Amino acid sequence: MPYAWDEKGDVLEVVIDTPDEKRYHIDSDETGSSLIPFIRNVVEVTGQVYRDRFGRKAISVETYEAERKPESA
């Protein structure tokens, strides 16, 4: 899901909401940012879970697999 946007409305940050209503913020590094085209799709990620500087659950994504192709920009 989108979480933060710039002044033009482009998505800057995404989160993963799980079926059991947990939310994980995704690192905005190269791999994490590559999830932006998969907003509102089912995505399975692997990576390291940790607490970010705000105390939120976050994931440093190592790999991911999506059920659908990314949305076009």
PQR file of N, CA, C, O and H, with PARSE charges and radii, in Angstrom:
ATOM      1  N   MET A   1       0.845  -1.170   0.000 -0.4000 1.5000
ATOM      2  CA  MET A   1       0.000   0.000   0.000 -0.0000 2.0000
ATOM      3  C   MET A   1       0.895   1.240   0.000  0.5500 1.7000
ATOM      4  O   MET A   1       1.983   1.220   0.576 -0.5500 1.4000
ATOM      5  N   PRO A   2       0.442   2.315  -0.643 -0.5600 1.5000
ATOM      6  CA  PRO A   2       1.213   3.556  -0.573  0.2800 2.0000
ATOM      7  C   PRO A   2       1.148   4.132   0.834  0.5500 1.7000
ATOM      8  O   PRO A   2       0.142   3.978   1.526 -0.5500 1.4000
ATOM      9  N   TYR A   3       2.212   4.793   1.255 -0.4000 1.5000
ATOM     10  CA  TYR A   3       2.254   5.358   2.601 -0.0000 2.0000
ATOM     11  C   TYR A   3       2.657   6.836   2.611  0.5500 1.7000
ATOM     12  O   TYR A   3       2.160   7.607   3.432 -0.5500 1.4000
ATOM     13  H   TYR A   3       3.029   4.918   0.693  0.4000 1.0000
ATOM     14  N   ALA A   4       3.560   7.235   1.697 -0.4000 1.5000
ATOM     15  CA  ALA A   4       4.007   8.627   1.640 -0.0000 2.0000
ATOM     16  C   ALA A   4       4.125   9.046   0.178  0.5500 1.7000
ATOM     17  O   ALA A   4       4.495   8.245  -0.681 -0.5500 1.4000
ATOM     18  H   ALA A   4       3.964   6.609   1.030  0.4000 1.0000
ATOM     19  N   TRP A   5       3.804  10.315  -0.093 -0.4000 1.5000
ATOM     20  CA  TRP A   5       3.805  10.853  -1.434 -0.0000 2.0000
ATOM     21  C   TRP A   5       4.609  12.153  -1.483  0.5500 1.7000
ATOM     22  O   TRP A   5       4.791  12.818  -0.463 -0.5500 1.4000
ATOM     23  H   TRP A   5       3.504  10.965   0.604  0.4000 1.0000
ATOM     24  N   ASP A   6       5.091  12.511  -2.686 -0.4000 1.5000
ATOM     25  CA  ASP A   6       5.736  13.813  -2.847 -0.0000 2.0000
ATOM     26  C   ASP A   6       4.681  14.849  -3.237  0.5500 1.7000
ATOM     27  O   ASP A   6       3.493  14.535  -3.306 -0.5500 1.4000
ATOM     28  H   ASP A   6       4.944  11.971  -3.514  0.4000 1.0000
ATOM     29  N   GLU A   7       5.114  16.073  -3.488 -0.4000 1.5000
ATOM     30  CA  GLU A   7       4.176  17.160  -3.796 -0.0000 2.0000
ATOM     31  C   GLU A   7       3.448  16.952  -5.116  0.5500 1.7000
ATOM     32  O   GLU A   7       2.401  17.562  -5.336 -0.5500 1.4000
ATOM     33  H   GLU A   7       6.079  16.328  -3.432  0.4000 1.0000
ATOM     34  N   LYS A   8       3.977  16.099  -6.009 -0.4000 1.5000
ATOM     35  CA  LYS A   8       3.310  15.793  -7.282 -0.0000 2.0000
ATOM     36  C   LYS A   8       2.358  14.607  -7.167  0.5500 1.7000
ATOM     37  O   LYS A   8       1.636  14.294  -8.113 -0.5500 1.4000
ATOM     38  H   LYS A   8       4.827  15.603  -5.830  0.4000 1.0000
ATOM     39  N   GLY A   9       2.356  13.954  -6.021 -0.4000 1.5000
ATOM     40  CA  GLY A   9       1.490  12.796  -5.830 -0.0000 2.0000
ATOM     41  C   GLY A   9       2.144  11.470  -6.148  0.5500 1.7000
ATOM     42  O   GLY A   9       1.482  10.433  -6.131 -0.5500 1.4000
ATOM     43  H   GLY A   9       2.942  14.209  -5.252  0.4000 1.0000
ATOM     44  N   ASP A  10       3.449  11.488  -6.441 -0.4000 1.5000
ATOM     45  CA  ASP A  10       4.166  10.233  -6.696 -0.0000 2.0000
ATOM     46  C   ASP A  10       4.455   9.527  -5.370  0.5500 1.7000
ATOM     47  O   ASP A  10       4.795  10.167  -4.374 -0.5500 1.4000
ATOM     48  H   ASP A  10       3.987  12.331  -6.455  0.4000 1.0000
ATOM     49  N   VAL A  11       4.315   8.215  -5.372 -0.4000 1.5000
ATOM     50  CA  VAL A  11       4.535   7.426  -4.158 -0.0000 2.0000
ATOM     51  C   VAL A  11       6.026   7.401  -3.825  0.5500 1.7000
ATOM     52  O   VAL A  11       6.861   7.099  -4.679 -0.5500 1.4000
ATOM     53  H   VAL A  11       4.039   7.696  -6.181  0.4000 1.0000
ATOM     54  N   LEU A  12       6.342   7.720  -2.579 -0.4000 1.5000
ATOM     55  CA  LEU A  12       7.716   7.706  -2.093 -0.0000 2.0000
ATOM     56  C   LEU A  12       8.004   6.530  -1.171  0.5500 1.7000
ATOM     57  O   LEU A  12       9.128   6.031  -1.112 -0.5500 1.4000
ATOM     58  H   LEU A  12       5.664   7.964  -1.886  0.4000 1.0000
ATOM     59  N   GLU A  13       6.971   6.092  -0.450 -0.4000 1.5000
ATOM     60  CA  GLU A  13       7.163   5.037   0.548 -0.0000 2.0000
ATOM     61  C   GLU A  13       5.967   4.101   0.512  0.5500 1.7000
ATOM     62  O   GLU A  13       4.826   4.531   0.345 -0.5500 1.4000
ATOM     63  H   GLU A  13       6.058   6.498  -0.498  0.4000 1.0000
ATOM     64  N   VAL A  14       6.251   2.797   0.675 -0.4000 1.5000
ATOM     65  CA  VAL A  14       5.190   1.798   0.696 -0.0000 2.0000
ATOM     66  C   VAL A  14       5.260   0.982   1.981  0.5500 1.7000
ATOM     67  O   VAL A  14       6.296   0.895   2.641 -0.5500 1.4000
ATOM     68  H   VAL A  14       7.178   2.448   0.811  0.4000 1.0000
ATOM     69  N   VAL A  15       4.122   0.391   2.304 -0.4000 1.5000
ATOM     70  CA  VAL A  15       4.027  -0.523   3.438 -0.0000 2.0000
ATOM     71  C   VAL A  15       3.376  -1.808   2.949  0.5500 1.7000
ATOM     72  O   VAL A  15       2.695  -1.831   1.924 -0.5500 1.4000
ATOM     73  H   VAL A  15       3.281   0.461   1.768  0.4000 1.0000
ATOM     74  N   ILE A  16       3.600  -2.861   3.694 -0.4000 1.5000
ATOM     75  CA  ILE A  16       2.901  -4.118   3.436 -0.0000 2.0000
ATOM     76  C   ILE A  16       1.941  -4.331   4.588  0.5500 1.7000
ATOM     77  O   ILE A  16       2.340  -4.368   5.752 -0.5500 1.4000
ATOM     78  H   ILE A  16       4.154  -2.842   4.526  0.4000 1.0000
ATOM     79  N   ASP A  17       0.666  -4.472   4.246 -0.4000 1.5000
ATOM     80  CA  ASP A  17      -0.360  -4.822   5.222 -0.0000 2.0000
ATOM     81  C   ASP A  17      -0.638  -6.306   5.065  0.5500 1.7000
ATOM     82  O   ASP A  17      -0.916  -6.778   3.962 -0.5500 1.4000
ATOM     83  H   ASP A  17       0.342  -4.443   3.301  0.4000 1.0000
ATOM     84  N   THR A  18      -0.564  -7.039   6.164 -0.4000 1.5000
ATOM     85  CA  THR A  18      -0.740  -8.489   6.120 -0.0000 2.0000
ATOM     86  C   THR A  18      -2.196  -8.863   6.370  0.5500 1.7000
ATOM     87  O   THR A  18      -2.961  -8.046   6.883 -0.5500 1.4000
ATOM     88  H   THR A  18      -0.339  -6.656   7.059  0.4000 1.0000
ATOM     89  N   PRO A  19      -2.591 -10.090   6.016 -0.5600 1.5000
ATOM     90  CA  PRO A  19      -3.962 -10.533   6.264  0.2800 2.0000
ATOM     91  C   PRO A  19      -4.359 -10.469   7.741  0.5500 1.7000
ATOM     92  O   PRO A  19      -5.536 -10.310   8.064 -0.5500 1.4000
ATOM     93  N   ASP A  20      -3.374 -10.593   8.637 -0.4000 1.5000
ATOM     94  CA  ASP A  20      -3.700 -10.518  10.070 -0.0000 2.0000
ATOM     95  C   ASP A  20      -3.546  -9.090  10.613  0.5500 1.7000
ATOM     96  O   ASP A  20      -3.365  -8.883  11.813 -0.5500 1.4000
ATOM     97  H   ASP A  20      -2.418 -10.723   8.375  0.4000 1.0000
ATOM     98  N   GLU A  21      -3.622  -8.112   9.698 -0.4000 1.5000
ATOM     99  CA  GLU A  21      -3.664  -6.681  10.018 -0.0000 2.0000
ATOM    100  C   GLU A  21      -2.386  -6.147  10.654  0.5500 1.7000
ATOM    101  O   GLU A  21      -2.434  -5.210  11.451 -0.5500 1.4000
ATOM    102  H   GLU A  21      -3.769  -8.281   8.724  0.4000 1.0000
ATOM    103  N   LYS A  22      -1.263  -6.725  10.314 -0.4000 1.5000
ATOM    104  CA  LYS A  22       0.026  -6.172  10.735 -0.0000 2.0000
ATOM    105  C   LYS A  22       0.546  -5.315   9.591  0.5500 1.7000
ATOM    106  O   LYS A  22       0.284  -5.601   8.423 -0.5500 1.4000
ATOM    107  H   LYS A  22      -1.224  -7.486   9.666  0.4000 1.0000
ATOM    108  N   ARG A  23       1.277  -4.274   9.929 -0.4000 1.5000
ATOM    109  CA  ARG A  23       1.825  -3.367   8.924 -0.0000 2.0000
ATOM    110  C   ARG A  23       3.343  -3.333   9.043  0.5500 1.7000
ATOM    111  O   ARG A  23       3.896  -3.207  10.136 -0.5500 1.4000
ATOM    112  H   ARG A  23       1.490  -4.042  10.878  0.4000 1.0000
ATOM    113  N   TYR A  24       4.000  -3.450   7.895 -0.4000 1.5000
ATOM    114  CA  TYR A  24       5.454  -3.396   7.831 -0.0000 2.0000
ATOM    115  C   TYR A  24       5.874  -2.304   6.856  0.5500 1.7000
ATOM    116  O   TYR A  24       5.462  -2.310   5.696 -0.5500 1.4000
ATOM    117  H   TYR A  24       3.551  -3.553   7.008  0.4000 1.0000
ATOM    118  N   HIS A  25       6.678  -1.386   7.316 -0.4000 1.5000
ATOM    119  CA  HIS A  25       7.214  -0.342   6.456 -0.0000 2.0000
ATOM    120  C   HIS A  25       8.365  -0.940   5.658  0.5500 1.7000
ATOM    121  O   HIS A  25       9.145  -1.736   6.179 -0.5500 1.4000
ATOM    122  H   HIS A  25       7.013  -1.381   8.258  0.4000 1.0000
ATOM    123  N   ILE A  26       8.463  -0.555   4.405 -0.4000 1.5000
ATOM    124  CA  ILE A  26       9.478  -1.113   3.518 -0.0000 2.0000
ATOM    125  C   ILE A  26      10.617  -0.116   3.357  0.5500 1.7000
ATOM    126  O   ILE A  26      10.387   1.061   3.081 -0.5500 1.4000
ATOM    127  H   ILE A  26       7.829   0.092   3.981  0.4000 1.0000
ATOM    128  N   ASP A  27      11.853  -0.593   3.532 -0.4000 1.5000
ATOM    129  CA  ASP A  27      13.019   0.254   3.295 -0.0000 2.0000
ATOM    130  C   ASP A  27      12.914   0.866   1.901  0.5500 1.7000
ATOM    131  O   ASP A  27      12.499   0.203   0.951 -0.5500 1.4000
ATOM    132  H   ASP A  27      12.041  -1.550   3.756  0.4000 1.0000
ATOM    133  N   SER A  28      13.291   2.124   1.791 -0.4000 1.5000
ATOM    134  CA  SER A  28      13.221   2.811   0.500 -0.0000 2.0000
ATOM    135  C   SER A  28      14.519   2.680  -0.293  0.5500 1.7000
ATOM    136  O   SER A  28      14.875   3.569  -1.067 -0.5500 1.4000
ATOM    137  H   SER A  28      13.628   2.663   2.563  0.4000 1.0000
ATOM    138  N   ASP A  29      15.218   1.575  -0.096 -0.4000 1.5000
ATOM    139  CA  ASP A  29      16.428   1.333  -0.892 -0.0000 2.0000
ATOM    140  C   ASP A  29      16.002   0.852  -2.283  0.5500 1.7000
ATOM    141  O   ASP A  29      14.813   0.849  -2.602 -0.5500 1.4000
ATOM    142  H   ASP A  29      14.929   0.852   0.533  0.4000 1.0000
ATOM    143  N   GLU A  30      16.954   0.453  -3.095 -0.4000 1.5000
ATOM    144  CA  GLU A  30      16.650   0.063  -4.477 -0.0000 2.0000
ATOM    145  C   GLU A  30      15.658  -1.099  -4.543  0.5500 1.7000
ATOM    146  O   GLU A  30      14.703  -1.048  -5.319 -0.5500 1.4000
ATOM    147  H   GLU A  30      17.920   0.455  -2.836  0.4000 1.0000
ATOM    148  N   THR A  31      15.869  -2.138  -3.747 -0.4000 1.5000
ATOM    149  CA  THR A  31      14.966  -3.297  -3.782 -0.0000 2.0000
ATOM    150  C   THR A  31      13.596  -2.929  -3.238  0.5500 1.7000
ATOM    151  O   THR A  31      12.580  -3.281  -3.838 -0.5500 1.4000
ATOM    152  H   THR A  31      16.644  -2.179  -3.117  0.4000 1.0000
ATOM    153  N   GLY A  32      13.551  -2.228  -2.116 -0.4000 1.5000
ATOM    154  CA  GLY A  32      12.267  -1.828  -1.548 -0.0000 2.0000
ATOM    155  C   GLY A  32      11.489  -0.913  -2.471  0.5500 1.7000
ATOM    156  O   GLY A  32      10.274  -1.063  -2.606 -0.5500 1.4000
ATOM    157  H   GLY A  32      14.376  -1.941  -1.629  0.4000 1.0000
ATOM    158  N   SER A  33      12.164   0.031  -3.108 -0.4000 1.5000
ATOM    159  CA  SER A  33      11.504   0.956  -4.030 -0.0000 2.0000
ATOM    160  C   SER A  33      10.966   0.244  -5.266  0.5500 1.7000
ATOM    161  O   SER A  33      10.027   0.727  -5.898 -0.5500 1.4000
ATOM    162  H   SER A  33      13.150   0.152  -2.998  0.4000 1.0000
ATOM    163  N   SER A  34      11.546  -0.888  -5.611 -0.4000 1.5000
ATOM    164  CA  SER A  34      11.058  -1.620  -6.783 -0.0000 2.0000
ATOM    165  C   SER A  34       9.685  -2.248  -6.529  0.5500 1.7000
ATOM    166  O   SER A  34       9.072  -2.783  -7.454 -0.5500 1.4000
ATOM    167  H   SER A  34      12.309  -1.281  -5.097  0.4000 1.0000
ATOM    168  N   LEU A  35       9.199  -2.190  -5.291 -0.4000 1.5000
ATOM    169  CA  LEU A  35       7.850  -2.692  -4.983 -0.0000 2.0000
ATOM    170  C   LEU A  35       6.760  -1.675  -5.324  0.5500 1.7000
ATOM    171  O   LEU A  35       5.587  -2.041  -5.388 -0.5500 1.4000
ATOM    172  H   LEU A  35       9.697  -1.756  -4.540  0.4000 1.0000
ATOM    173  N   ILE A  36       7.117  -0.420  -5.543 -0.4000 1.5000
ATOM    174  CA  ILE A  36       6.119   0.620  -5.794 -0.0000 2.0000
ATOM    175  C   ILE A  36       5.172   0.265  -6.943  0.5500 1.7000
ATOM    176  O   ILE A  36       3.972   0.497  -6.798 -0.5500 1.4000
ATOM    177  H   ILE A  36       8.070  -0.123  -5.491  0.4000 1.0000
ATOM    178  N   PRO A  37       5.626  -0.274  -8.062 -0.5600 1.5000
ATOM    179  CA  PRO A  37       4.683  -0.627  -9.131  0.2800 2.0000
ATOM    180  C   PRO A  37       3.693  -1.732  -8.752  0.5500 1.7000
ATOM    181  O   PRO A  37       2.718  -1.947  -9.472 -0.5500 1.4000
ATOM    182  N   PHE A  38       3.920  -2.429  -7.650 -0.4000 1.5000
ATOM    183  CA  PHE A  38       3.041  -3.531  -7.244 -0.0000 2.0000
ATOM    184  C   PHE A  38       2.028  -3.116  -6.175  0.5500 1.7000
ATOM    185  O   PHE A  38       1.470  -3.966  -5.482 -0.5500 1.4000
ATOM    186  H   PHE A  38       4.712  -2.254  -7.065  0.4000 1.0000
ATOM    187  N   ILE A  39       1.796  -1.821  -6.044 -0.4000 1.5000
ATOM    188  CA  ILE A  39       0.827  -1.322  -5.053 -0.0000 2.0000
ATOM    189  C   ILE A  39      -0.515  -2.002  -5.283  0.5500 1.7000
ATOM    190  O   ILE A  39      -0.969  -2.158  -6.417 -0.5500 1.4000
ATOM    191  H   ILE A  39       2.249  -1.130  -6.607  0.4000 1.0000
ATOM    192  N   ARG A  40      -1.131  -2.399  -4.190 -0.4000 1.5000
ATOM    193  CA  ARG A  40      -2.437  -3.063  -4.155 -0.0000 2.0000
ATOM    194  C   ARG A  40      -2.429  -4.439  -4.836  0.5500 1.7000
ATOM    195  O   ARG A  40      -3.467  -4.913  -5.300 -0.5500 1.4000
ATOM    196  H   ARG A  40      -0.762  -2.272  -3.269  0.4000 1.0000
ATOM    197  N   ASN A  41      -1.266  -5.069  -4.890 -0.4000 1.5000
ATOM    198  CA  ASN A  41      -1.137  -6.440  -5.376 -0.0000 2.0000
ATOM    199  C   ASN A  41      -0.640  -7.312  -4.235  0.5500 1.7000
ATOM    200  O   ASN A  41      -0.074  -6.815  -3.260 -0.5500 1.4000
ATOM    201  H   ASN A  41      -0.423  -4.684  -4.513  0.4000 1.0000
ATOM    202  N   VAL A  42      -0.851  -8.591  -4.363 -0.4000 1.5000
ATOM    203  CA  VAL A  42      -0.321  -9.533  -3.389 -0.0000 2.0000
ATOM    204  C   VAL A  42       1.146  -9.764  -3.710  0.5500 1.7000
ATOM    205  O   VAL A  42       1.498 -10.154  -4.823 -0.5500 1.4000
ATOM    206  H   VAL A  42      -1.310  -8.994  -5.155  0.4000 1.0000
ATOM    207  N   VAL A  43       2.000  -9.517  -2.717 -0.4000 1.5000
ATOM    208  CA  VAL A  43       3.438  -9.659  -2.889 -0.0000 2.0000
ATOM    209  C   VAL A  43       3.985 -10.433  -1.695  0.5500 1.7000
ATOM    210  O   VAL A  43       3.623 -10.164  -0.549 -0.5500 1.4000
ATOM    211  H   VAL A  43       1.714  -9.200  -1.813  0.4000 1.0000
ATOM    212  N   GLU A  44       4.855 -11.389  -1.972 -0.4000 1.5000
ATOM    213  CA  GLU A  44       5.532 -12.119  -0.905 -0.0000 2.0000
ATOM    214  C   GLU A  44       6.974 -11.640  -0.868  0.5500 1.7000
ATOM    215  O   GLU A  44       7.683 -11.698  -1.873 -0.5500 1.4000
ATOM    216  H   GLU A  44       5.149 -11.608  -2.902  0.4000 1.0000
ATOM    217  N   VAL A  45       7.403 -11.167   0.294 -0.4000 1.5000
ATOM    218  CA  VAL A  45       8.774 -10.665   0.410 -0.0000 2.0000
ATOM    219  C   VAL A  45       9.554 -11.490   1.419  0.5500 1.7000
ATOM    220  O   VAL A  45       8.990 -12.066   2.350 -0.5500 1.4000
ATOM    221  H   VAL A  45       6.827 -11.120   1.110  0.4000 1.0000
ATOM    222  N   THR A  46      10.861 -11.531   1.213 -0.4000 1.5000
ATOM    223  CA  THR A  46      11.764 -12.087   2.207 -0.0000 2.0000
ATOM    224  C   THR A  46      12.775 -11.000   2.530  0.5500 1.7000
ATOM    225  O   THR A  46      13.152 -10.203   1.672 -0.5500 1.4000
ATOM    226  H   THR A  46      11.318 -11.063   0.457  0.4000 1.0000
ATOM    227  N   GLY A  47      13.196 -10.985   3.755 -0.4000 1.5000
ATOM    228  CA  GLY A  47      14.157  -9.987   4.176 -0.0000 2.0000
ATOM    229  C   GLY A  47      14.271  -9.960   5.676  0.5500 1.7000
ATOM    230  O   GLY A  47      13.798 -10.854   6.378 -0.5500 1.4000
ATOM    231  H   GLY A  47      12.889 -11.633   4.452  0.4000 1.0000
ATOM    232  N   GLN A  48      14.910  -8.914   6.152 -0.4000 1.5000
ATOM    233  CA  GLN A  48      15.138  -8.791   7.586 -0.0000 2.0000
ATOM    234  C   GLN A  48      14.097  -7.849   8.195  0.5500 1.7000
ATOM    235  O   GLN A  48      13.909  -6.725   7.730 -0.5500 1.4000
ATOM    236  H   GLN A  48      15.295  -8.188   5.582  0.4000 1.0000
ATOM    237  N   VAL A  49      13.424  -8.333   9.250 -0.4000 1.5000
ATOM    238  CA  VAL A  49      12.435  -7.530   9.967 -0.0000 2.0000
ATOM    239  C   VAL A  49      13.131  -6.868  11.148  0.5500 1.7000
ATOM    240  O   VAL A  49      13.915  -7.500  11.855 -0.5500 1.4000
ATOM    241  H   VAL A  49      13.578  -9.246   9.629  0.4000 1.0000
ATOM    242  N   TYR A  50      12.839  -5.602  11.351 -0.4000 1.5000
ATOM    243  CA  TYR A  50      13.452  -4.852  12.448 -0.0000 2.0000
ATOM    244  C   TYR A  50      12.530  -3.692  12.838  0.5500 1.7000
ATOM    245  O   TYR A  50      11.496  -3.485  12.202 -0.5500 1.4000
ATOM    246  H   TYR A  50      12.202  -5.088  10.777  0.4000 1.0000
ATOM    247  N   ARG A  51      12.887  -2.955  13.853 -0.4000 1.5000
ATOM    248  CA  ARG A  51      12.172  -1.737  14.243 -0.0000 2.0000
ATOM    249  C   ARG A  51      12.940  -0.547  13.677  0.5500 1.7000
ATOM    250  O   ARG A  51      14.145  -0.424  13.896 -0.5500 1.4000
ATOM    251  H   ARG A  51      13.727  -3.123  14.369  0.4000 1.0000
ATOM    252  N   ASP A  52      12.240   0.338  12.943 -0.4000 1.5000
ATOM    253  CA  ASP A  52      12.914   1.499  12.377 -0.0000 2.0000
ATOM    254  C   ASP A  52      13.100   2.574  13.444  0.5500 1.7000
ATOM    255  O   ASP A  52      12.753   2.363  14.606 -0.5500 1.4000
ATOM    256  H   ASP A  52      11.261   0.238  12.765  0.4000 1.0000
ATOM    257  N   ARG A  53      13.641   3.712  13.057 -0.4000 1.5000
ATOM    258  CA  ARG A  53      13.952   4.771  14.030 -0.0000 2.0000
ATOM    259  C   ARG A  53      12.720   5.358  14.697  0.5500 1.7000
ATOM    260  O   ARG A  53      12.831   6.053  15.707 -0.5500 1.4000
ATOM    261  H   ARG A  53      13.923   3.883  12.113  0.4000 1.0000
ATOM    262  N   PHE A  54      11.528   5.080  14.133 -0.4000 1.5000
ATOM    263  CA  PHE A  54      10.276   5.529  14.735 -0.0000 2.0000
ATOM    264  C   PHE A  54       9.614   4.435  15.574  0.5500 1.7000
ATOM    265  O   PHE A  54       8.527   4.638  16.114 -0.5500 1.4000
ATOM    266  H   PHE A  54      11.438   4.515  13.313  0.4000 1.0000
ATOM    267  N   GLY A  55      10.269   3.274  15.683 -0.4000 1.5000
ATOM    268  CA  GLY A  55       9.733   2.160  16.456 -0.0000 2.0000
ATOM    269  C   GLY A  55       8.731   1.312  15.692  0.5500 1.7000
ATOM    270  O   GLY A  55       8.086   0.438  16.271 -0.5500 1.4000
ATOM    271  H   GLY A  55      11.152   3.108  15.244  0.4000 1.0000
ATOM    272  N   ARG A  56       8.595   1.568  14.381 -0.4000 1.5000
ATOM    273  CA  ARG A  56       7.648   0.814  13.560 -0.0000 2.0000
ATOM    274  C   ARG A  56       8.295  -0.474  13.060  0.5500 1.7000
ATOM    275  O   ARG A  56       9.512  -0.534  12.884 -0.5500 1.4000
ATOM    276  H   ARG A  56       9.119   2.278  13.911  0.4000 1.0000
ATOM    277  N   LYS A  57       7.476  -1.508  12.832 -0.4000 1.5000
ATOM    278  CA  LYS A  57       7.985  -2.726  12.205 -0.0000 2.0000
ATOM    279  C   LYS A  57       8.347  -2.398  10.760  0.5500 1.7000
ATOM    280  O   LYS A  57       7.579  -1.752  10.049 -0.5500 1.4000
ATOM    281  H   LYS A  57       6.487  -1.459  12.975  0.4000 1.0000
ATOM    282  N   ALA A  58       9.513  -2.847  10.341 -0.4000 1.5000
ATOM    283  CA  ALA A  58       9.983  -2.558   8.992 -0.0000 2.0000
ATOM    284  C   ALA A  58      10.668  -3.789   8.415  0.5500 1.7000
ATOM    285  O   ALA A  58      11.071  -4.697   9.143 -0.5500 1.4000
ATOM    286  H   ALA A  58      10.137  -3.372  10.919  0.4000 1.0000
ATOM    287  N   ILE A  59      10.791  -3.798   7.097 -0.4000 1.5000
ATOM    288  CA  ILE A  59      11.458  -4.895   6.405 -0.0000 2.0000
ATOM    289  C   ILE A  59      12.497  -4.320   5.453  0.5500 1.7000
ATOM    290  O   ILE A  59      12.220  -3.409   4.673 -0.5500 1.4000
ATOM    291  H   ILE A  59      10.464  -3.060   6.506  0.4000 1.0000
ATOM    292  N   SER A  60      13.682  -4.871   5.540 -0.4000 1.5000
ATOM    293  CA  SER A  60      14.712  -4.625   4.538 -0.0000 2.0000
ATOM    294  C   SER A  60      14.562  -5.775   3.538  0.5500 1.7000
ATOM    295  O   SER A  60      14.981  -6.899   3.809 -0.5500 1.4000
ATOM    296  H   SER A  60      13.907  -5.611   6.175  0.4000 1.0000
ATOM    297  N   VAL A  61      13.967  -5.487   2.394 -0.4000 1.5000
ATOM    298  CA  VAL A  61      13.602  -6.524   1.430 -0.0000 2.0000
ATOM    299  C   VAL A  61      14.842  -7.061   0.725  0.5500 1.7000
ATOM    300  O   VAL A  61      15.659  -6.304   0.202 -0.5500 1.4000
ATOM    301  H   VAL A  61      13.626  -4.573   2.174  0.4000 1.0000
ATOM    302  N   GLU A  62      14.960  -8.392   0.725 -0.4000 1.5000
ATOM    303  CA  GLU A  62      16.036  -9.051  -0.011 -0.0000 2.0000
ATOM    304  C   GLU A  62      15.528  -9.557  -1.359  0.5500 1.7000
ATOM    305  O   GLU A  62      16.170  -9.358  -2.390 -0.5500 1.4000
ATOM    306  H   GLU A  62      14.296  -9.007   1.150  0.4000 1.0000
ATOM    307  N   THR A  63      14.355 -10.220  -1.336 -0.4000 1.5000
ATOM    308  CA  THR A  63      13.733 -10.705  -2.569 -0.0000 2.0000
ATOM    309  C   THR A  63      12.226 -10.543  -2.436  0.5500 1.7000
ATOM    310  O   THR A  63      11.693 -10.404  -1.335 -0.5500 1.4000
ATOM    311  H   THR A  63      13.834 -10.381  -0.498  0.4000 1.0000
ATOM    312  N   TYR A  64      11.552 -10.565  -3.580 -0.4000 1.5000
ATOM    313  CA  TYR A  64      10.090 -10.536  -3.562 -0.0000 2.0000
ATOM    314  C   TYR A  64       9.541 -11.253  -4.774  0.5500 1.7000
ATOM    315  O   TYR A  64      10.222 -11.423  -5.785 -0.5500 1.4000
ATOM    316  H   TYR A  64      11.985 -10.678  -4.474  0.4000 1.0000
ATOM    317  N   GLU A  65       8.292 -11.668  -4.648 -0.4000 1.5000
ATOM    318  CA  GLU A  65       7.575 -12.317  -5.733 -0.0000 2.0000
ATOM    319  C   GLU A  65       6.161 -11.780  -5.718  0.5500 1.7000
ATOM    320  O   GLU A  65       5.508 -11.762  -4.675 -0.5500 1.4000
ATOM    321  H   GLU A  65       7.739 -11.530  -3.826  0.4000 1.0000
ATOM    322  N   ALA A  66       5.684 -11.342  -6.875 -0.4000 1.5000
ATOM    323  CA  ALA A  66       4.347 -10.766  -6.984 -0.0000 2.0000
ATOM    324  C   ALA A  66       3.445 -11.696  -7.780  0.5500 1.7000
ATOM    325  O   ALA A  66       3.901 -12.399  -8.682 -0.5500 1.4000
ATOM    326  H   ALA A  66       6.215 -11.357  -7.722  0.4000 1.0000
ATOM    327  N   GLU A  67       2.145 -11.694  -7.435 -0.4000 1.5000
ATOM    328  CA  GLU A  67       1.187 -12.528  -8.157 -0.0000 2.0000
ATOM    329  C   GLU A  67       0.845 -11.954  -9.520  0.5500 1.7000
ATOM    330  O   GLU A  67       0.485 -12.699 -10.431 -0.5500 1.4000
ATOM    331  H   GLU A  67       1.774 -11.123  -6.702  0.4000 1.0000
ATOM    332  N   ARG A  68       0.953 -10.629  -9.673 -0.4000 1.5000
ATOM    333  CA  ARG A  68       0.598  -9.971 -10.918 -0.0000 2.0000
ATOM    334  C   ARG A  68       1.755  -9.132 -11.421  0.5500 1.7000
ATOM    335  O   ARG A  68       2.725  -8.882 -10.706 -0.5500 1.4000
ATOM    336  H   ARG A  68       1.246 -10.024  -8.933  0.4000 1.0000
ATOM    337  N   LYS A  69       1.630  -8.700 -12.681 -0.4000 1.5000
ATOM    338  CA  LYS A  69       2.622  -7.782 -13.232 -0.0000 2.0000
ATOM    339  C   LYS A  69       2.396  -6.397 -12.619  0.5500 1.7000
ATOM    340  O   LYS A  69       1.290  -6.081 -12.179 -0.5500 1.4000
ATOM    341  H   LYS A  69       0.842  -8.904 -13.262  0.4000 1.0000
ATOM    342  N   PRO A  70       3.440  -5.579 -12.594 -0.5600 1.5000
ATOM    343  CA  PRO A  70       3.295  -4.240 -11.997  0.2800 2.0000
ATOM    344  C   PRO A  70       2.323  -3.367 -12.783  0.5500 1.7000
ATOM    345  O   PRO A  70       2.132  -3.544 -13.986 -0.5500 1.4000
ATOM    346  N   GLU A  71       1.704  -2.406 -12.059 -0.4000 1.5000
ATOM    347  CA  GLU A  71       0.834  -1.426 -12.713 -0.0000 2.0000
ATOM    348  C   GLU A  71       1.709  -0.496 -13.530  0.5500 1.7000
ATOM    349  O   GLU A  71       2.834  -0.183 -13.141 -0.5500 1.4000
ATOM    350  H   GLU A  71       1.859  -2.263 -11.081  0.4000 1.0000
ATOM    351  N   SER A  72       1.191  -0.059 -14.657 -0.4000 1.5000
ATOM    352  CA  SER A  72       1.974   0.873 -15.472 -0.0000 2.0000
ATOM    353  C   SER A  72       1.943   2.253 -14.851  0.5500 1.7000
ATOM    354  O   SER A  72       0.965   2.636 -14.210 -0.5500 1.4000
ATOM    355  H   SER A  72       0.277  -0.313 -14.974  0.4000 1.0000
ATOM    356  N   ALA A  73       3.013   2.993 -15.043 -0.4000 1.5000
ATOM    357  CA  ALA A  73       3.145   4.320 -14.431 -0.0000 2.0000
ATOM    358  C   ALA A  73       2.345   5.353 -15.167  0.5500 1.7000
ATOM    359  O   ALA A  73       2.345   6.523 -14.783 -0.5500 1.4000
ATOM    360  H   ALA A  73       3.808   2.682 -15.564  0.4000 1.0000
TER
END
